[in-house]
Amino acid sequence: MRIVLFAGLLALMLPSAALAGGTIDKACRATGRAGASLCGCIQSVADQVLSHSDQRRAAKFFADPDKAQEVRLSDSASAEAFWDRYAAFASTAEAVCTGG
């Protein structure tokens, strides 16, 4: 819960230009389905809860959602661990960035 509050405060305190440019932000913007503010917020949350390596992996999901399904259904321990981290990120980003 603390990380959600912290990420939300961070997103409000930083100008959107400061949030731009991360791996998740770039992938989000490339889809054309979200604006700069939302993509920047999602990047801010990613910076708080995902490693750079996890961010690179998760960014691929924006362009190819089937990759997410492949990871989710994988039986490998590393894929399952990543999926747990990714699911926590996605829930946090939704709560912080959309109020959901």
Secondary structure as GFF3:
##gff-version 3
##sequence-region A 1 100
A	DSSP	alpha_helix	2	13	.	.	.	ID=ss1
A	DSSP	alpha_helix	16	19	.	.	.	ID=ss2
A	DSSP	alpha_helix	23	31	.	.	.	ID=ss3
A	DSSP	alpha_helix	36	49	.	.	.	ID=ss4
A	DSSP	alpha_helix	52	63	.	.	.	ID=ss5
A	DSSP	alpha_helix	65	73	.	.	.	ID=ss6
A	DSSP	alpha_helix	77	98	.	.	.	ID=ss7
###
